[in-house]
Amino acid sequence: MSNAAIYFVDRHVAEGRGDHVAFREAGTGRSLTYGALAVQSDRVAGALAASGMRREERLAMLVLDQIEFPALFWGAVKAGVVPVPLNTLLAPPVYAAILQDSRARALVVSEPLWDLVAPVLSDLPYLETVIVIGDAQEGAMRYSDFIAAGEPLATPFDASDDDVAFWLYSSGSTGAPKGVVHVHGALRATADTYGAQVLGVRPDDVVFSAAKFFFAYGLGNSMTFPMSVGATSVIFGGRPTPEGMIDILATERPTIFCGVPTLYAAMVAQMDADGVPDVPLRLCISAGEALPEDVGLRWRGHLGVDILDGVGSTEMLHIFLSNALGDVVYGTSGVPVPGYDMRLVDDAGAPVPPGEIGELVVNGASAAACYWNKRNKSRATFEGVWTRTGDKYEQRADGRYVYCGRTDDMFKVSGIWVSPFEVEQAIVSHPAVLECAVVAAQDHDGLAKPKAFVVLQGDRPDGFDATLKAHVQDRVGKWKYPRWIDCVDTLPKTATGKIQRFKLREGA
């Protein structure tokens, strides 16, 4: 039997780790041992069966990072029902579209999120059961009543590695979310590769991820990796502000912290002002966007520990290209994670010569099976054993990969390709800049030139535009500097922290 829940949950009870804490909620005092998780997930599985849900039918989860989440997720997996964690930061019309697209028969909602989804529930013909974690709302049942309705499942669904385990909806950095279908074997594949051979996660580790359960990066950080060895995960259902994250580091004292570049940048700025917390970190990781070199160096200066920058995707389930402990080169995404193969190709799929920019394609056991109900997109992305990432990279002579942007983000200036990220790295190295995004805009002759959207650390200094342009020219070349600079309060981002440059291009 290859049901993933046996390896990640039940195995720990069988091997004597049932009393070890699997999850604890920051700030609430609630926790869940591996033994309690096994019991609760069995109860969820039994309740799903009692409700009439069948194997491969979808259970949508609009659930905050709280201890009910792993019980629901693994309970569904045990029952052969497909959990579909949903981004908790979307608008009602998007939830309506996802619930309709997934044909979910049941939906579980954390009570604080009820108002986000309630307006659309009446127009979903496939949805039969709505469950609320908290006080029951009209037309819904309480989670506690739901799991009490059936007998605990005695034996998990006899799944193979290739059976569908769960779906995730892509973060939508370039458009509407897509249902990404993942199999049982993919969960262990990420744990055996990145989790074991890059993180080297240990049973005594305490892992805290600012990235949430509902997307691939957070699911691996908070669940797959710690649960593969019986470690503890700290979870937090609130918004990851820099002040809040620093406070949790100080109070929960994790050994591994997982963030995204924009959050790291904001936390570094906060520590510049307020001081550095006492925390026993042994390593940190970053994904979602490439980490600016300046941010990594300042973080190491504050906390004495490196950030392992890497790149992953919803389609590949977690990081497949990464820096490693003791082998960090900021400004690069590192080298392939053991177990993954990479190549760079042109638009026709042919390998690009060394030193040139190409699209990164990757081969690994964690690849998704397909996009749900999107045959043409599936065929364009999943090409045999290879998965197109949509990311542009250059491979250096030392084998390290340097991020150059999304395929849609690259543009030419004076006939030369410009990587937005290269310009962005130069901009954020300026002391007045917190974060930025660069897109192509048209000058009066209709030619593409860089335009920068900049979030400042404080007030706009006198002569800032001229100073910043000169700063960039000194670092990346005379033709790559931003011709226009817009200072903004925030940048549009996905829940994973990826900058939505397509929204900026629309207004450029």
N, C-alpha and C positions, 0 to 999 in steps of 0.2 A: 504494500500500500504506500502511495506517494502523496497522500493528502498533506499539504504543507502545514496544517495545524498540528499534526502529530509531532513533527520536528520542532516547530517553534513554541508549542505550548505543552502538550502532554508529555513529551520526552523529559522535560525538566522535573515533572512530578515523579515519573518512573525512576529517574536517576537521583532522587533525594533532594531536589532543590525547591520543593513545593512551598517552603516557608520563606524563600528569598523574595524580596520585593521586586516586582516587575515594573510597576508604574507608581509614581507618586505625583500628585498635583501640587504645583507650586502655589503656596498661599492659602490652601484650603485644609490641609492636614489629611486629606483622603489618600489612600494608597490601595494597591492591589497586588497580592502575592501571586506567584506562578500557580500555586495550588488553587487559590480563589479564582483566578482567570480560567483555569481548566473547568472548574465547576460552573462558573457563569457562562462561559461559551457553550458548554453542553446544554445549559438551560435555554440560551438563545436558539441553538440549533433545534431543540425540541419544540420550542414555541413556533418557530418558522414552519416546521413540519405540521404542527397542530393547526396552524392557520391555513393550511392547504397549499403553501408555496412548494413548487417542484424544483428539481434540479435544473440549473442554468437560468432560472428566472431571476430577475434583478431586484435587489434591495437597495434603494437609494438611501444614502446617509448624509443628511445635512446636519452634521454633528461637530461640535467644538472639540478641541483637544481636552478630553476628560476621560476618566477611567471606564466609562461605558463604551467608548469607541473601540478599544481592542476586544472587549467582550462581544460586541456586535460583529465586528469584522471577522474574528476567528470563528465565532458561532455560525455565521453564514457560510464560511469556507468549510467547516465541518459538515454542514447540511447539504453541501453541493449547490447552495444558493449563491448567486454572484453579488457580492457587495460592490457598490458604486459610490465611493466617497465623493462628495461634492464640495467645491470651493465655497467657503462660507461668506465670501465677500462680493457675490454677484447681485445683479438686479433681478426682480421678479420675472420679467420676460425671458431672461436667460435660463432661469430655473425651469420655466414652462417648456422651453425648447429642449433642454436636456432631459427632463422627465418624459416628454413625449418621444424623443429620439431613442432613449434607452428602453422604453416600454416597461418601466419599473412597476411591479405589482404592489410594492409596499415602500413606504417612506418613513424613516425615523428622523425626527427633528429635535434638536436641543431647544428647550423652551425660549431662550433669548432670541432665537432665530425665527420663531414662528411667524412674525409679521412680514418677514421677507418672502415667504413662500405661500402664506395663506391666501393672498388674492388670486392665485392661479390654480388652486387645487380643484376647483369645480369644473374645469375644462379639460381634464386629463382622463380620457376614457379607459386607459389601461390601469390606472391607479385605483386599488381597492381598499387598502389599509393604510392609515396614517397613525404613527405612534409618536408621542411626545415624551421626551426625557424631562420630567418636571410635572407641573400641573396640567391636567388634560384640558385641551381646548375643544370647542364645539366641533363635532365631526371627527374627533380623534380619540385614541385611547392612551392611557398612561403606560409608560414603559414597564413599570413594576407589575401592572396587571397583565401586560402582554406576556412577559417571561414566566409568569405564574400559571399560564393557561395550559401548558403542555408538560409532559414528562421529559426530563433531561435525555438527550440523545445518548444512547449507550455506545454506539460505534460510529466514528466519522465515515462520511461518504468515501467509498473505495476509489479514489481518484488516481489517475496516472499523471506523470509530469506534464503531459500535453493537454490535460483537461483545463478548461477555462476556470480560473480562480477568482478573478476580480477585474473590474474596469477602472480606469482613471480617465477623466476628461482633460485634454491638453489645456494648458494655461492660456492659450489664445494670444501670444505675443504678436501674431500677425493676422489675427482674425477670429472667427467663431471657433469655440471649442469643439474638439473631435473626440469621440469615444475610443479609447485605446485599450485593446483587449489583451490581458496578460494571463499566462498559464501558471499552474502550481510550481513547475520547475524553475520559473524565473525568480521567485522569491529567494530560494536557496542559492541560485546562481550568483546573485548580487552579494549575498553574505559570504560565500566561499571565495569571491574575487576581491572586490573592494573592501568589504567588511573585515575579512581575515588578513588579506595580504597588503593592504595600504593602511587602514586604521589599526589593524592588529588589536581589535576590541577584545577586552578581557572580562571575566566574570566579576571582578571587583570594580569595574568602571561604572561611573555615573554619567550618563549621556544627557545633554540638554540641547534640543534643537529649537531655534527660533522659527524655523520652517515647519509648517503644520503638517498633520497627518494626510490632508486631503490631496497633496500632490506627491509625485514620486520621490523627490529629494527628502521631504519630511517623513514619508512612510518608511524609507530605509533607515534614516537617522534615528527615529524614535521607536521603531518597532523591529524591523528585520534584523538590524545589526546587533543591538543589545540582546534581543531575544534569541539570537543564534548561539549565544554563549551563556545565557542566564544572567546578564547584567541588569542594571536598573536604569530606567528612563524617567527623567523629570519632564512633565508635560504642563503646558500653560495654555489656557483657553482664551486669553486676552490678546490685545493688539501688541505686537512686539516693538514697543518704543525703546529708544536707546537707554533712557533712564530705567525703565522696567527691566530690561535685559541685564543691565549692570547690577541691579538689585538682586535679581534671581541668581546671578553668578556668585554674588557675595553670600547669600543666605542658603542656597542649595548646594554650593560648592561642587559642581560637576568636574569631572576629569577630562571630558570631551565636550566641546561646544561647536555647534553647527549653525552657521549663519549665511547671509548673502552679502555681496559687496556693498550695497547701499546701506545696510544695517551696520556693517563693520565700520564704514566711513563715519556714520553718525555716532557710533559708540566711541570711536577714537576722538572725535571732536568733543564729546561729552567728558571723556577722561582727561583731555587737555585742560578742561575748565574745572572739573570737580575732583580729580584724583583717580587713582587706580584701586580697584577692589582687591582684597586678599582672596585668591581663589587657586586651588590646586590643579589648574589645567595642565594636561600633558600634551594635548594637541588640539587644534581647531581646524575646521574644514570650511570651504566656501564653494558655492556653485550658483547657477542661475544666470550670471553674467561673469565675464572675466574680471578678476580682481586687480584693481590698479596697484602698481608697484608701490607707490607712496603709502597707500593704506596698509599694505602688508608690513612694510618696514616700520611704520609708526606703531602698529599693533604689537609687533615684536619688541619694540623699544619700551612699550608700556608694561607688557605682561610677561616678556621673556620667553614666549612660545610662538612658533610659526603658525601661519595659516596655510593649510594645504589646499591650494587653489586647484579646482578640477572642472571638468565639463561632463554633464550627463544630459539626459532627456527623458521625457515621459515615455517615449517609444522604447528606450533602452532601460528604463526603470530606475537607474541610478548612474553614478559617475563611472565612466569608462576610460577617461584620460585625466591624469592627475600628477601633481607633484607628490613627493613622498617624504616621510619623516627623515630628516638628515640630508635631504636632497631637494631643497627648495630653491627655485630660481624665480623670483618675482618678475612679473611681466610675461610669463609663459604659463601654459596649461599643463606643462610637464610631459610625461611619456605615457604610452598605453598601460592601463591597469593589466596585471597578469590575467590571462584568460580572454583578452580582447585583441583583435587585429584591426589595424587602421590603414587607410590609404587616402590620398588626395586625388580628386578627379576634376576634369573640366566639365562643361555643360553637356558634352556628349558621352560622359562616363569614362573617357580615356585618362590614364594617369598623367599628372602634370610633372614637368621636369623639376629637379631639386631647386629650391630657392624661389619657386613661383607659388602663387596663391591658388588654391583649389578648394572644392567642397569636400568636407570630411565625410567619409563613409566608414561604417564600423561593423564588425562581425563579432557577435558574442551570444552566449546562451540565454541572456536576459531579454533579448529582443521580443517585442510584442508580436502577437499572432497576426494582427491586422487592425485597421480602423473599422469600427462598427458601421455598417451600412454605407461605406464610402469606398467602393471597389476601385475606382480610378485613382483616388488618392493613395489607397493601399498599394496598388501596382507601381505607382510612381515612387513610393517611399521604401517599400520592402522588396528588394531585388535579389531573390534567392537568399543566400546567407547574409547579404549586405543590407544595411539600413542607411539611407541618406539622412544626414543630420540637418541639412540646411545651413550649417555653419561654415564659414570660410576660414581656412587656416593656411599658414605657411610653416613648413618643417625646417628648422635650423640644421646646420651641419652637425650639431651635437645630438640630433635626434629629437630635441624638444619641439613642441608645437606652440606656435604663437597665434592667438586669436585675432582675426581680422574683421569680424562682424558676421551678421546674417547675410545670406545670399541676396536678399532684397535691400540690404543696407549699403552695400558697396557702390561706389560711383567713381567716375573718372574726372580728374581735373587736369587740363592741358594734356589730355591723352594718357594720363598715368593713373592707375588704380589707387584710390585712397581708402584706407580702412578707417571707418569712424572711430573705432576703439583706439587706434594709435593716436589720433588727435585728442580723444577724450582723456587718455592717460597723461598726455602733456598738459592739458588744461587743469586736471585735478591735482597736479603737482604744484600749482600756484597756491600759495598759502591762504588766499582769500576765498578759494573755491571749495565747496563741500561735495558737490557732484554735478555731472553735466551729461548732456547727450548731444551728438553731432549728426546732422542730416544734410542732404544735398538741397540747395535752393538755387533758383535761377537768377543770374544777374541781368542787367538791362539788355544784354546781347543774347539772352536765352541760354547761357552756358552755366553748367553746374559748378557751384562753389560751396565750400563748407559753411554751414550755419550752426552756431552753438547756442544751446539752451542751458543756462548756468544757474545753479542754486548756490548762493553765497553763504559763507559762514557767519557773516554779520552784515553791516551796511556796505553799500557799494563805494569802494574807495575812489578818490579823485583820480581821473585819468585812467580808470580801470581798463577800458576797451583797448587803448593803445598799448598799455603795459602787458595785457594778456596776449595780444596778437604777437608782440615781440617775444614774449616768453615761449609761445608755441613755435615760432619760427626758429628759435635757437635750438629747439629740441627735435623737431621732426621734419623740418624743411621749409623753404620759403613759400612754396605753393600750397601747402597744406593748412595754413593758418585760417581761422574762421573769419570770413569777410563780414559777418553780422553776429552780434552777441545779444541775446535776449536774456535778461535776468528774470527768473521765475521763482515762485515760492516752492513748487513741487514739480516733479516729472511724472508723466503717466506711466504706470507700471502694472504688471500682472501681480497676482498674489505671491508668485515666486520671487518677486523683486526684479524681474526682467523689464527693462525699459521698452515701452511700446513706441518705437520710433516711427511706425506708420502713422500714428496719431499726430506726431510732431511734423511729419512730412506733409500731412494734409493742411496744416496751418502755415507752412514755411513759404 
